[in-house]
Every structure is written in structure tokens, then in C-alpha cells.
Amino acid sequence: MSDAHLIEPNRRDFLYVATGMAAVVGAGSVAWPFIDQMRPDASTLALASIEVDVASLEPGMSLTAKWRGKPVFVRNRTPEEIESSKKVALDELKDPLARNANLPADAKATDIDRSAGEGKENWLVMVGVCTHLGCIPLGQQGEYGGWFCPCHGSVYDTSGRIRKGPAPENMAVPVFQFISDTKIRIG
């Protein structure tokens, strides 16, 4: 390129660039409060994971913990509850998937895949929200001895699997792990 084709920037070019940059900064400063308000608040972040002490739960007892603003049912199931749940054929279930965040998404809704796993199959940990409209089911009720949602009649068995009613899915099992024999970390 020859020197004849080079155009020196002048004051007008500087003003165009400066005005454009001021517009970008102004738009960013106006948009930032809207973007910032979409982040979770501190109380939600504080509940990203919780520890639940289950030392006092005898077989047949439950407790409800609050995690991410939702109830989580923790149940120490009786041997009878486990056996009745194991006897259910998968083709009898409305939802054949385990819905267990600790397992692959295509895991089947067997009793063991809904529980805490081998050696801890008596422990059931699940988000206590009906999958129909988000109501809170009542524990140890309904014809299967599990949970019953009185709002629209959804009935869950002792593994939290939907058996009757309008709910489309089994209650969700969150990510959890036993950090000791008596403590569970959820989240």
C-alpha cells in the first residue's frame, strides 16, 4: 500500500469511537442489575448441601430436612417395607425409571436403585414433592404404605414410586452420600 491511500484519523473519528464506547459502557451499566438479580441469593447457596444426622432414626421412622427450599424425606424402612417393595414387578409401575440423581438417567425403578444401595437398602432419601403439582405428600399413608398426596390423590409406595393418581413420575432422589454411619450429606 502506498502512503497516498492512508487516511489519518481526525477528531471526528475519535468522537465516533468515544461515543460508541460510552454507549457500550452505559448499556452494560443499565443491564448489570437485571443480570445480577438472576443469581441465587446467599441463603440458597448456603443450602447447596446439608448434612443430616440419622442416628436417632429407628426402622419405621422418618424425618424431613429442608434442602434448597424443598422438603427431603429420609426414612429408615422396616424389613417388611423393603420386602413389599422388592416384590413389585417393574411393569406394574407408572414410571419405570429410578429418578435417582446418583445413578444413570436410564436406571430402572427397582427397590435397590431407589434406596441408598447395597448394604443400606433400608435408607430412602428423596425430595418430598409430589411430581404432579408440587404438593407435599403425607408419609406412611395410602394403600401402599408409602406416601399419599391428598391434593389430587397421587399414591406412592414405600420406595417413593408413583403407583396411582395423576403424578407422572416417581419422587426424585437427590445426590446424597453417607459420610459416616449416622450422617448423610445431601447435595
Backbone as a ProteinNet text record, in pm:
[ID]
protein_1_A
[PRIMARY]
MSDAHLIEPNRRDFLYVATGMAAVVGAGSVAWPFIDQMRPDASTLALASIEVDVASLEPGMSLTAKWRGKPVFVRNRTPEEIESSKKVALDELKDPLARNANLPADAKATDIDRSAGEGKENWLVMVGVCTHLGCIPLGQQGEYGGWFCPCHGSVYDTSGRIRKGPAPENMAVPVFQFISDTKIRIG
[TERTIARY]
82.6	0	86.9	48	127	79.3	163.4	130.6	14.9	-14.4	-122.6	-258.8	-271.2	-401.1	-428.1	-331.3	-351.5	-422.7	-527.7	-601.8	-573.7	-532.1	-504.1	-635.1	-645.4	-767.2	-776.5	-898.6	-918.1	-1005.1	-1040.2	-1116.6	-1253.7	-1316.9	-1449.3	-1442.4	-1339.6	-1323.9	-1309.3	-1231.8	-1214.9	-1348.2	-1428	-1557.5	-1653	-1650.8	-1734.8	-1698.5	-1568.4	-1522.5	-1553.6	-1528.1	-1553.5	-1703	-1788.1	-1932.9	-1981.1	-1928.7	-1966.3	-1926.7	-1806.3	-1760.6	-1844.6	-1879.9	-1965.1	-2102.4	-2153.9	-2283.7	-2274.5	-2164.4	-2146.4	-2137.7	-2059.7	-2046.1	-2180.2	-2251.8	-2383.1	-2482.6	-2485.5	-2577.3	-2541.2	-2412.3	-2368.5	-2407.8	-2392.7	-2426.9	-2578.1	-2657.6	-2803.3	-2844.3	-2779.1	-2816.7	-2766.4	-2657.4	-2598.3	-2694.1	-2770.9	-2862.5	-2962.2	-3007.4	-3100.6	-3031.3	-2908.6	-2833	-2796.7	-2754.4	-2711.4	-2824.9	-2946.3	-3058.2	-3097	-3046.2	-3078	-2991.8	-2888.1	-2805.1	-2880.2	-2855.6	-2922.4	-2874.4	-2963.5	-2923.9	-2839.4	-2785.9	-2692.4	-2757	-2884.1	-2948.5	-2961.4	-2983.2	-2990.7	-2854	-2752.1	-2616.8	-2571.5	-2614.9	-2577.1	-2637.5	-2750	-2816.3	-2780.9	-2672.4	-2633.1	-2611.2	-2559.8	-2552	-2576.6	-2640.5	-2668.4	-2625.7	-2602.2	-2572.3	-2687.1	-2733.7	-2846.3	-2799.4	-2821.4	-2786.5	-2905.2	-2883.1	-2990.4	-2972.7	-2888.4	-2858.1	-2983.2	-3077.2	-3195.5	-3308.2	-3292.1	-3400	-3396.8	-3491.1	-3508.5	-3583.6	-3579.2	-3657.9	-3805.5	-3861.6	-4000.1	-4016	-3905.7	-3911.6	-3861.8	-3911.1	-3872.3	-3839.4	-3769.7	-3752.2	-3758.2	-3787.4	-3792.6	-3689.2	-3600.3	-3499.5	-3533.7	-3485.7	-3508.8	-3379.7	-3389.4	-3273.9	-3318.4	-3249.7	-3281.9	-3428.7	-3481.1	-3619	-3723.1	-3680.9	-3774.4	-3757.6	-3866.2	-3851.4	-3782.5	-3698.9	-3635.8	-3674.8	-3738.3	-3777.8	-3662.1	-3626	-3525.8	-3598.1	-3601.3	-3674.7	-3585.5	-3590	-3525.3	-3635.6	-3640.6	-3750.7	-3737.3	-3852.3	-3855.5	-3826.1	-3785.3	-3764.3	-3891.6	-4007.9	-4134.9	-4157.6	-4126	-4141.2	-4048.5	-3927.7	-3830.3	-3878.1	-3920.8	-3967.3	-4088.8	-4185.7	-4304.7	-4267.5	-4169.6	-4126	-4050.4	-3970.8	-3894.1	-3985.5	-4102.4	-4194.5	-4269.4	-4264.3	-4338.3	-4268.7	-4343.5	-4289.1	-4278.6	-4171	-4149.3	-4259.5	-4323.2	-4429.7	-4558.2	-4564.8	-4679.6	-4664.9	-4547.5	-4519.2	-4559.4	-4611.8	-4642.3	-4514.5	-4413.4	-4284.6	-4176.7	-4121.4	-4023.4	-3881.3	-3858.8	-3723.4	-3701.3	-3579.1	-3545.9	-3552.6	-3523.7	-3519	-3423.8	-3311.3	-3210.9	-3090.1	-3061.6	-2951.6	-2814.9	-2808.6	-2683.1	-2654	-2750.6	-2740.2	-2759.3	-2728.5	-2756	-2905.9	-2937.8	-3075.9	-3167.2	-3111.4	-3195.7	-3204.7	-3160.3	-3168.3	-3314.3	-3342.2	-3478.8	-3521.1	-3652.1	-3708.7	-3717.5	-3612	-3609.5	-3595.8	-3627.3	-3617.2	-3474.6	-3377.1	-3237.5	-3191.2	-3238.8	-3199.2	-3270.5	-3373.5	-3442.8	-3389.1	-3320.2	-3269.6	-3125.2	-3062.5	-2923.6	-2824.9	-2871.5	-2784	-2753.3	-2670.9	-2634.5	-2581.1	-2633.4	-2589.7	-2662.5	-2726.2	-2801.9	-2940.2	-2992.9	-3122	-3238	-3216.2	-3321	-3337.2	-3237.8	-3243.4	-3300.4	-3398.3	-3460.3	-3447.2	-3392.1	-3374.6	-3435.3	-3535.2	-3597.1	-3657.9	-3666.1	-3727.9	-3877.2	-3929	-4067.7	-4167.3	-4168.2	-4259	-4332.1	-4464.2	-4543.9	-4508.8	-4490.2	-4448	-4564.6	-4683.4	-4797.7	-4798.9	-4822.6	-4828.2	-4741.9	-4652.5	-4558.9	-4610.2	-4714.5	-4765.4	-4671.7	-4693	-4612.4	-4695	-4656	-4731.4	-4720.1	-4820.2	-4821.9	-4756.2	-4671.4	-4595.8	-4671.6	-4636	-4690	-4842.7	-4891.9	-5035	-5059.3	-5184.3	-5219.1	-5215.8	-5269.9	-5286.3	-5155.9	-5044.8	-4916.9	-4825.7	-4875.3	-4798.5	-4685.1	-4680.3	-4573.2	-4618.2	-4645	-4684.1	-4811.7	-4892.6	-5020	-5030.7	-5061.4	-5080.7	-5231.5	-5284.3	-5429	-5484	-5399.7	-5447.3	-5518.4	-5457.2	-5515.3	-5514.5	-5474.1	-5485.9	-5371.2	-5253	-5139	-5093.3	-5064.4	-5024.4	-4886.6	-4793.4	-4657	-4634.5	-4549.2	-4522.1	-4405.7	-4360.2	-4255.2	-4117.6	-4107.8	-3984.1	-4000.5	-4114.9	-4139.5	-4174.4	-4220.4	-4258	-4407.2	-4444.1	-4585	-4658.2	-4770.8	-4847.3	-4986.8	-5047.8	-5181.7	-5191.6	-5284.4	-5310.1	-5247.3	-5260.8	-5216.6	-5066.6	-4991	-4847.1	-4781.3	-4698.5	-4638.8	-4508.9	-4439	-4306	-4290.7	-4192.9	-4153.9	-4094.8	-4099.8	-4036.6	-3886.3	-3825.3	-3683.4	-3593.8	-3486.8	-3383.2	-3268	-3233.9	-3126.8	-2988.9	-2887.5	-2749.9	-2726.4	-2683.4	-2653.1	-2549.8	-2488.6	-2394	-2385.4	-2357.7	-2331.9	-2187.6	-2167.2	-2031.5	-1982.9	-2076	-2044	-2162.8	-2160.6	-2271.6	-2400.7	-2388.5	-2506.8	-2529.1	-2449.3	-2466.8	-2475.1	-2571.1	-2591.1	-2567.2	-2490	-2472.8	-2561.8	-2651	-2742.3	-2695.6	-2681.2	-2637.4	-2492.9
-117.8	0	124	218.8	341.7	437.3	534.9	631.8	721.4	727.7	814	761.2	628.2	570.3	567.6	600.2	602.9	731.2	713.5	831.3	846.1	963.7	992.5	1009.9	949.3	971.1	1118	1165.3	1304.6	1309.6	1426.5	1446.7	1379.6	1382.8	1323.3	1171.8	1103.7	959.7	929.1	1008.9	990.9	1005.8	1104.2	1125.7	1009.2	952.1	835.7	717.7	690.5	577.8	603.7	723.2	756.6	748.2	795.4	789.2	644.4	562.3	420.1	349.1	376.2	313.3	359.3	484.7	535	467.6	443.5	375.6	231.4	163.1	24.2	19	107.8	111.8	146.9	239.1	276.9	162.7	92.3	-21.6	-131.8	-154.5	-256	-218.8	-90.5	-49.1	-52.6	-34.8	-45.7	-192.9	-280	-421.2	-499	-458.9	-536.6	-565.4	-470.3	-504.5	-614.4	-616.7	-721	-856.8	-859.5	-984.5	-1031.6	-940.2	-973.4	-1029.9	-982.9	-1030.7	-1174.2	-1232.2	-1370.3	-1471.5	-1426.1	-1517.7	-1561.5	-1685	-1728	-1644.5	-1622.5	-1543.5	-1627.1	-1562.4	-1628.7	-1744.4	-1732	-1840.6	-1965.8	-1950	-2066	-2129.8	-2048	-2101.8	-2172.7	-2122.4	-2184.9	-2323.6	-2346.8	-2476.2	-2566.4	-2536.9	-2618.6	-2762.5	-2782.4	-2916.4	-2906.2	-3008.3	-3013.1	-3149.3	-3154.4	-3280.6	-3312.7	-3437	-3480.3	-3593.4	-3578.6	-3682.7	-3778.1	-3904.5	-4004	-4106	-4074.7	-4168.6	-4206.8	-4117.3	-4144.1	-4214.5	-4236.9	-4297.6	-4450.4	-4504.1	-4649.1	-4695.6	-4824.3	-4873.7	-4835.5	-4783.9	-4738.2	-4590.5	-4520.9	-4377.4	-4295	-4171.3	-4077.9	-3942.9	-3863.5	-3722.2	-3643.4	-3515.8	-3427.1	-3317.7	-3301.3	-3195.7	-3096.6	-2974.6	-2873.6	-2855.6	-2872.4	-2858.7	-2781.6	-2672.3	-2587.5	-2544.5	-2521.7	-2475.7	-2584.4	-2708.6	-2819.8	-2920	-2990.6	-3094.7	-3217.5	-3279.7	-3406.1	-3507.7	-3616.1	-3722.5	-3820.8	-3850.6	-3952.3	-4056.5	-4178.2	-4285	-4406.4	-4459.9	-4586	-4690.8	-4759.6	-4851.5	-4981.5	-5041.2	-5169.3	-5280.9	-5397.3	-5510.6	-5545.6	-5529.8	-5557.9	-5460.1	-5332.9	-5233.2	-5264.8	-5305.1	-5338	-5458.7	-5562.5	-5684.3	-5657.3	-5577.5	-5549.4	-5469.2	-5381.6	-5301.4	-5385.3	-5479.9	-5566.4	-5656.7	-5690.8	-5782.1	-5717.2	-5585.3	-5514.7	-5535.2	-5584.2	-5601.7	-5465.6	-5444.2	-5314.6	-5279.5	-5378.8	-5347.9	-5301.2	-5308.7	-5256.6	-5107.3	-5051.5	-4912.3	-4815.6	-4698.7	-4593.6	-4535.7	-4521.6	-4465.4	-4571.7	-4626.6	-4733.9	-4686.3	-4553.9	-4501.7	-4469.5	-4489.3	-4469.2	-4321.9	-4229.7	-4086	-4060.3	-4128.9	-4119.9	-4045.9	-3927.1	-3843.8	-3907.7	-4013.5	-4082.9	-4190.8	-4217.7	-4325.3	-4270	-4348.1	-4302.2	-4272.9	-4184.5	-4141.4	-4255.6	-4360.5	-4470.8	-4586.1	-4565.6	-4670.8	-4704.9	-4832.4	-4879.9	-4853.2	-4844.5	-4810.9	-4932.7	-5011.4	-5122.7	-5066.6	-5147.2	-5100.6	-5059.1	-5137.7	-5107.8	-4978	-4948.9	-4825.9	-4702.6	-4720.7	-4608.5	-4584.7	-4683.9	-4673.3	-4623.3	-4629.2	-4585.3	-4687.1	-4803.4	-4900.1	-5021	-5108.3	-5233	-5206.3	-5282.3	-5267.8	-5157.8	-5068.3	-4959.3	-4946.7	-5060.3	-5055.3	-5014.5	-5012.4	-4966.3	-4814	-4742.9	-4596.5	-4545.9	-4458.9	-4394.8	-4244.6	-4175.3	-4030.4	-3977	-3889.1	-3835.6	-3699.2	-3621.8	-3489.6	-3512.4	-3460.2	-3485	-3393.9	-3398.7	-3314.7	-3403.1	-3393.5	-3469.5	-3422.2	-3514.9	-3480	-3435.1	-3424.7	-3375.6	-3223.7	-3163.8	-3017.6	-2959.3	-3039.8	-2986.9	-2980.3	-3054.8	-3059.7	-3144.8	-3143.1	-3222.9	-3344.7	-3465.7	-3585.6	-3617	-3686.5	-3730.6	-3867.8	-3887.9	-4011.4	-4125.3	-4246.2	-4371.4	-4372.4	-4332.6	-4332.3	-4384.6	-4407	-4459.5	-4610.9	-4670	-4814.6	-4892.8	-4827.5	-4898.1	-4870.3	-4798	-4771.8	-4673.7	-4603.7	-4507.9	-4365.2	-4290.9	-4151.2	-4128.4	-4035.9	-4004.2	-3852.7	-3804.6	-3661.7	-3634.7	-3573.2	-3554.2	-3450.7	-3371.3	-3266.5	-3325	-3425.4	-3483.2	-3635.4	-3696	-3840.4	-3925	-3868.7	-3949.6	-4038	-4164.7	-4261.8	-4317.2	-4311.5	-4361	-4480.1	-4573.6	-4690.2	-4662.3	-4765.9	-4749.2	-4721	-4715.2	-4672.6	-4536.1	-4471.3	-4340.3	-4346.6	-4462.4	-4478.8	-4452	-4378.1	-4347.8	-4475.7	-4500.1	-4620.5	-4587.7	-4480.3	-4440.1	-4289.1	-4236.8	-4093.1	-4022.2	-3889.4	-3811.9	-3783.2	-3807.5	-3778.1	-3862	-3799.5	-3871.9	-3945.8	-3904.7	-3961	-3999.3	-4083.7	-4117.5	-3993.9	-3989.1	-3878	-3884.5	-3769.8	-3762.6	-3796.9	-3867.7	-3896.8	-3800.3	-3712.8	-3616.1	-3681.2	-3607.7	-3653.6	-3655.9	-3770.6	-3781.4	-3891.5	-3887.8	-3992.6	-3999.9	-4118.3	-4135.3	-4093.7	-3995.4	-3953.1	-4021.9	-4085.4	-4173.3	-4268.2	-4354	-4447.1	-4374.9	-4254.1	-4184	-4046.9	-4010.3	-3878.1	-3892.3	-3818.2	-3815.8	-3673.5	-3660.1	-3530	-3529.8	-3432.8	-3417.3	-3297.2	-3315.4	-3207	-3218.7
0	0	0	-75.8	-79.8	27.8	58.3	161.9	120.1	-6.4	-54.7	-13.1	9	43.6	193.5	276.2	421	459.6	540	586.1	734.7	769.7	909.6	985.3	1105.2	1183.9	1224	1227.6	1266.7	1392.2	1431.7	1553.5	1544.4	1428.8	1410.5	1433.7	1382.9	1405	1553.9	1623.8	1767.4	1839.8	1802.9	1867.7	1841.7	1721.4	1690.6	1780.9	1791.3	1873	2020.9	2068.8	2209.1	2241	2151.1	2172.3	2173.3	2081.7	2079	2206.8	2255.4	2379.6	2498.1	2503.2	2611.3	2606.7	2487.5	2473.9	2523.9	2491.9	2537.1	2689.2	2749.1	2894.6	2958.9	2902	2955.3	2947.9	2836.2	2821.8	2921.3	2939.9	3037	3178.5	3214.2	3350	3374.1	3270	3283.7	3292.1	3214.8	3210.5	3331.7	3394.3	3502.2	3618.4	3668.9	3779.3	3742	3618.8	3575.7	3569.3	3522.9	3515.6	3656.4	3741.7	3876.2	3961.4	3942.8	4023.8	3991.6	3882.5	3847.3	3922.7	3988.9	4066.7	4191	4240.7	4363.7	4481.7	4577.8	4693.7	4789.3	4890.7	4981.6	5056.2	5093	5166.5	5080.9	4951.6	4862.4	4846	4829	4815.3	4942.1	5057	5183.1	5196	5131.3	5138.1	5020.3	4950.3	4835.9	4879.2	4999.3	5055.6	5205.1	5257.9	5401	5454.1	5583.4	5649.7	5744	5738.3	5819.9	5909.9	6041.2	6137.2	6149.4	6117.4	6118.6	6231.1	6328.9	6437.6	6516.2	6529.9	6612.3	6537	6406.5	6328	6338.8	6411.4	6420.7	6296.1	6262.4	6149.4	6164.1	6055.9	6056.2	6086.1	6111.9	6143.1	6025	6017.6	5911.5	5971.6	5895.1	5928.1	5798.9	5813.2	5697.2	5717.2	5621.8	5623.6	5513.4	5527.2	5423.5	5345.5	5213.2	5125.3	5001.5	4972.6	4857.6	4857.7	4976.2	4990.1	4973.5	4963.6	4945.8	5059.3	5093.6	5194.8	5135.7	5214.9	5176.2	5283.1	5237.5	5328.3	5342.7	5466.4	5496.1	5580.6	5530.7	5600.1	5619	5740.9	5773.5	5763	5650.5	5623.8	5702.2	5730.6	5800.2	5700.5	5748.7	5657.9	5579	5640.1	5571.5	5456.1	5477.7	5370.8	5253.3	5284.9	5180.1	5100.7	5170.5	5103.2	5015.7	5065.7	4984.5	4860.4	4873.1	4758.7	4656.6	4703.9	4613.7	4530.4	4584.4	4516.7	4400.2	4388.5	4283.7	4148.9	4051.3	3916.1	3848.4	3776	3710.9	3611.9	3550.1	3453.9	3522.6	3656.1	3730.5	3759.2	3736.6	3772.9	3661.7	3702	3605.4	3546	3630.6	3588.5	3609.3	3502.8	3516.9	3550.8	3559.3	3583.1	3731.1	3777.6	3918.6	3959.6	3869	3901.1	4017.6	4015.1	4120.2	4064	4116.8	4067.4	4090.6	4170	4195.4	4092.3	4004.5	3906.1	3765.6	3662.3	3525.2	3506.1	3414.5	3392.6	3349.7	3290	3243.2	3343.6	3468.4	3570	3597.2	3613.2	3636.6	3780.7	3803.4	3934.3	4026	4031.7	4125.8	4266.9	4365.5	4503.5	4536.8	4495.5	4528.9	4461.9	4341.4	4272	4325.8	4403.8	4467.7	4608.5	4665.2	4802	4800.9	4920	4932.8	4878.1	4832.1	4767.5	4854.2	4799	4866.6	5006.8	5102.6	5241.2	5316.2	5245	5306.7	5242.6	5195.7	5125.1	5215.1	5346.2	5436.9	5433.2	5382.7	5380.3	5248.4	5261.5	5145.3	5165.3	5066.3	5069.7	4941.1	4953.4	4830.9	4856.3	4749.7	4756.5	4778.2	4886.9	4926.4	4858.8	4727.6	4649.7	4549.8	4548.3	4452.4	4311.9	4221.7	4085.6	3998.1	4054.9	3978.1	3978.5	4095.6	4102.9	4213.7	4270.7	4369.2	4511.3	4544.4	4681.4	4767.1	4898.5	4989.5	5032.2	4990.4	5027.5	5176.8	5228.2	5367.4	5376.2	5476.4	5488.3	5552.6	5513.8	5563.5	5555.6	5439.7	5413.7	5273.2	5242.2	5112.1	5111.2	5008.3	5006.2	4994.4	4961.2	4950.3	5069.2	5168.9	5290.4	5274	5161.8	5136.5	5163	5056.7	5068	4987.9	5037.5	4973.6	4962.6	4842.5	4820.8	4819.9	4925.3	4933.9	4836.1	4775.6	4684.5	4562.5	4499.7	4378.3	4379.4	4492.2	4507.4	4456.1	4439	4396.4	4511.8	4480.9	4582.2	4544.1	4640.2	4621.5	4713.6	4671.2	4755.7	4851.4	4921.4	5022.6	4963.3	4831.1	4764.3	4698.1	4718.9	4659.2	4511.9	4465.7	4324.5	4309.5	4206.6	4182.8	4143.6	4209.9	4181.7	4129	4179.3	4134.7	4138.5	4061.2	4063.2	3944.9	3942.9	3826.7	3819.1	3924.3	3920.1	3810.7	3726.5	3614.2	3646.3	3754.1	3781.2	3927.2	3952.9	4088.6	4155.1	4289	4359.6	4335.2	4318.7	4283.3	4402.3	4374	4472.8	4444.5	4541.8	4517.6	4528.5	4489.1	4509.5	4660.3	4711.1	4853.6	4874.3	4991.4	5028.1	5179.9	5229.6	5371.6	5396.5	5485.6	5517.9	5644.9	5716	5828.6	5842	5940.9	5958.4	5997.7	6051.7	6102	6038.4	5939.3	5875	5725.1	5668.5	5523	5474.7	5367.9	5302.1	5179	5174.3	5061.3	4980.4	4851.6	4763.5	4725.3
[MASK]
+++++++++++++++++++++++++++++++++++++++++++++++++++++++++++++++++++++++++++++++++++++++++++++++++++++++++++++++++++++++++++++++++++++++++++++++++++++++++++++++++++++++++++++++++++++++++++

